[in-house]
């Protein structure tokens, strides 16, 4: 059961219980309460030494990833304590060498793929088109190029006979993983609304999760969630108490962008973390995640907080009957999502969490999320902290 409300507000008694359970997470001795979240929000606590070390580790990985991207790498992964930058097969001189990385003080090495960039692009196009079989477009597909396995990984609910023509077209280059493949659709959140809460529309059976709060240049606040949850203009409510969560004011266009903004309600700078009751953790920053980095979390209304996931790609795609959504975070580990987790914040944990994306879908144990920077650029917004 979620934190109890009184007239749509978080009660003192409920907050006292949260304080006892989660003081180490969300409370700081002597910390000042946020003005915008003054309605029962816990005080903000500075980052700890462990938080700073975690962010520094991610930043070091980000520098390797940025350099890899600048040199046309297919991706990278972590092998023990060292990052491996995978370059496409070429006939000329390597665009980047291990010596280059070492000279920059990076704990990383270079490896060569057996695939060219053109081959990866061709496979991506073929899967998005879904024309290899007469019934291929009736099923869903989540896919990305896995540089560790040097293959395109396709998670799908399509039967083997439907997938067979695709596999014959790209022998040894595609790996399939069968399992539930869908866009995933906490519990009575009052204003100011937080991310990670359970939301739905009037009379709607499937629930989704609120993501995180952003603002435009005028300072107007919005709540981000997944676009497949609600149509433009839909009135959205808090699942438990039915209080208004706002209206969909900006959306997609879906499915190219599985992201939308709710507006017209009061929104704070916290997300729910922890279990079914949920506690508030302040949002401190936002950026995209780093490929190969382990330790990210997702916090949604169905599976609650799940941590320890690893990002394997920032160029994944998810296709179903609605169409295809490209340029997605691909991640796995730390607990599989379930229906209702769509829209949930994806983040680096800490005293003040660092938002990294917005969960939208899964295929078996592989999950997909929209990147924070994609949302910020598409809607012209920035994170609220």
N, C-alpha and C positions, 0 to 999 in steps of 0.2 A: 504493500500500500504506500502511496506517495505521502509527502508532507501534507498534513491537514491544513485546510484554509478556513478563514472566517471572513465572509463577505468578499470572497475572491482574493484575500490577502494571506500571506504566510503568518501564522500565529506565533506569539512569543513562546508558547509551550512547545510547539513543534520545533522552533529554532533552537530552543534550549536542548532538546533531544539531539538535534544535529550537532550542536556544539560538543556534547559529551562524546558522541560517536566519532566525529571527524575533525576534532580540533587541530590535529597535526596537518590536515590537508588544507583547510580553508580558513583557519583563524590565526591571527598573529597578535601577540601581546602588545598592547599599546597602539595597534594599527588604527588608522582613521577609516571610518565608514565612507563608502562611495556616495556621493551626492545623488547620482542618477539611480542608484540601487538602494536608496535609503530605506525602502519599504521591506525591512527584514533581511536584507542582504548581509552576509558576513563581512567583516572588515578585510581589506586587502593586505596581504602579507608579502614582504619582499621576497625575491627569489633566494633560495638557499644555495650553498656552495655546490651541492649535488645538482641542483637545477642548472646552474651556470656551466658545470662540467658537461652535462648532457647536451646543452645547446652548443657548447664549443665543439663537442664531438660531431654533432650533426653539421655544424658549419664547416668543419674540416672536410667532411664527406661531400658537402655541397660544392666546395671549391674543386674537388676532383671531378664531380659530375659536370660542373659548368665547363671545365676545360675539355672533358670528353665530348660534350655536345658541340663545342666550338670546332672540334676537329672531326666531326662527322661520325663519331662512334655509334654503334648500334645500341650500346648500353653499358652498364657495369654491374658488378656484383661483389659481394664481400666474401673473401676466402680466408677464414681465420681473422687475423687482424689487418689484412691487406686488401685493398680494393683492386679489382681486376677490370681494366678498361678494354672492352671488346670492339675492335675495329672491323669494318667489313672487308671481305676479300677484295684485293685490288691487284693490278698487274704492275703497279708502279711502286715508288718509295712510300713507306709507311708515313702517314700524316702525323703520327705521334709515336714516340718511343719511350721505353721504360726509363732510359737515361734522362729524357726530358722531364718526366715526372719526378725523378730523384733530384734533379737539379733545382726543382721548385720546392723541395722539402716535403714532397707528398709520399706517403707510405702506400704506394700503388705500383702496379706493373701493367704492361700492355699484352694483350693476346689477340690472335687473329681468328675471325669467324670463317667458316667454310662457305658462308652466304655473302652475296653482294647486296648492296643497298637496293638495287633494282629488283632482286629476287624477293626481298622482304616486302617491298612496296607492291609487287605483283600479287603476292599471297594475300596481303591486306585487302587489296581491291577485290579479289575474287571472293573472299569471305563476305565482304560487305554487300556485294551484288547478289549473293545467294541464288545463283542460277545454275549451279552444277547438277541440281536434281529438281524435278518438277515440283516436289513438295518441300524443298529446302527452306522456303520463306515462311513455312508454318511453324518453325522452331526458333529457339533463341540461341544466341552465340555470344560468349565472352571470349575475347582473344587478345593475345599480345605476343611479341617476339621475346622468348626467354633466352638471354645470352648465355646463361649457365648451361642450358641444354642445347644451345645452338639450333633451336627449332621454334616454329610458330606453335604456340599452345592454344588449343581451341577447346573451351569447356562448353558443353551443349547438352540439351535434352533430346536431340535428334537421334533416332536409332542408327545402328551401324550401317544398314543398307543405304540410308540416305547420305551418310558421310562418305561412303566408299568411293564415289566418283572423284570427290575432292582429293582424297588421299592418293588416288591413282595419278592424278594430275601433278602432284608434288611428292613423289616417293621419297620417304625418309626425311622430309622437311617439315612435316606437320605431325604434332602429337595431339591426340584427342583425349579428353577427360569427360566421362559421362556423369551426369548428376543433375539435380534440380537447378534450373537456370532461369532466373527471373529478376525483375526489378523489385526490390523489397519494399512492400507497403507499410512518457512514462506515466502521475497519470492525470493529475488535476492541478495544472500550473496556473497560478494567478499572476496578475500584473505586478511589477514589470516582468514580462515573459523572458524565460531563459531558453538556451539551446538544450537539446536532448530530451525535450518534453514530448508527450503524446498528443497528437493533433489529428483532427478529421474535419470533414464538412458535414453539414446537416443531413442526417439520414444515411451517412456513409458507413459501410461495414468495415472496409479496411482502414487501418490507422497508418499514419506516417509519423516521423519524428521531426521536431524543429531542429535547425542546425546551429547557427550562430548569428550574431547581430552585426549589421554593417550600417554605414551612413553615407549619404551623398555629400557633395561639396557644401550644401546648405545646412548640413547637420541633421537632416531628417533621417530617422532610424527605420530600419527594416529587418525582418527576420528571414534568413535564407533557408530554403528547403528544396526538395527535389521536384522538378516540373511535372513528372508523371503522377504526382500525388493529386494535384488540383488544377482545374482550368482557370484561365484568366478571369478575374472578377468574382471568383468563388469566395464565399464567406467561410472562414476557417475558425474552428472552435477548439478549446481545450477539451480533450476526450472525457475526463472524469466529471468535471463540474459543468461543462458546456459554456463556459465563459468565452467571450470573443477573443480570438487570437489575431484578428485582423482579416484583411482581404488580399487576394492575390492581385498585386498591382503591376508586376512585371514578370514576364514568363518567356523562357526559351528564346527563339522558337524551338519547341520540342519536336523531334528528338535530338536535333543537332546539339542543343544544350539542354541537359536534364537538370536545370536549375531555375529557380524562381524566387521572387521576393514577396513577402507579406508586409503590408503596411496598414497604418491606421489604428494601431494599438500601442501600448507602452512596452518598451523592450529594454532589458538590462544588459549588463556586460558579463554575465555568468553562463556556464553550462552545467547541467546536471552530470555528476559523476557518481561512481559507486553502484549499488544494487538497486532493487526495485523502489526503495524509499527515496534514494537519491539525495546527494548533498550538493551544494553550490560551490563551484570552483571558478575563480576569476579568470577571464581571458586576458592574457598579457601581450600577445603579438600574433602575427599571421604571416605565412609564406607557403610556398609549395614544399612537399616533402622531398627527401633525397633517396634516389634509387640505391638499394643495397643496405640502407640503414634499418636497424631493428629497434623496436621499442615504442612504436606508435599505438594509439588507442582509438577506439570508437565507442560512443555512448548513445545508444538508442533506446526506444521505448519497449522493445521486445527482449533483446538479449542484454540490455543494460551496458555497463562499462566492460569492455573486453580489450586487454592490453597485450603487448608483446608481438605485434604484427611487423612484418617486413615488407617494404615496398620493392617490387620487382620491375616495375616499368612506369613511365609517365606518358606512354603513348598507346595504351590499350584501347580497345573498342568494345562496345556492347551493342548487339543487334537483336531485335525481336520483331514482333508483328508491327510495332510502332515505327520501326526504322532503326537507324544506327546513330549511336552517340560516340564520337571519337575523342582522342586526346585525354584519356582517363588515367587516373592512378590505378595501378593493379597491385593488390596486396594480399597477403595470406598469413595464416598463423594468428594466435591469440584469441581464437574463438570465432566460429562461423556466424555470420549474420542470419537473420530470419525476417519473414514478412513483417512489415511495420517499422523496420530499422531504416528505411529509405529517408534521406534527409538528415540523418544523424551526423553530428560533427566528428571529424577525423582529426586527431591532434597529437602533439607531443606532450606527454604528461608533465606535471610539475606543480609547484605551489601556485603559479600562474600558467595556465595551459597555453600552448602555442598552436593555433588553428592551422591545419594543413589541407583540409578538404571537406567534402560533403559526400557521405556514402549514398550510393544509388542502387547497387545491384550485386548479385552473386551468381557464380556458376560452380556448383559443388562447394569446394572449400576455397575457391579463389574469389576475391571480392573486388569491386570497382567503385571508384569515387571520383567526383568532379574535383579539379584542382582549385585551391583558393584563388590563385592569381588569375585563373580563367574567369571565375565569378566576379572578381574585383574589376577586371578589365572590361568584361562584357556589360556589366551594369553601371560602371563608373562609380564604384563605391570603395570604401575602405573599412577595415575592421574597427569595431568599437571596443575600447579597452577601459 
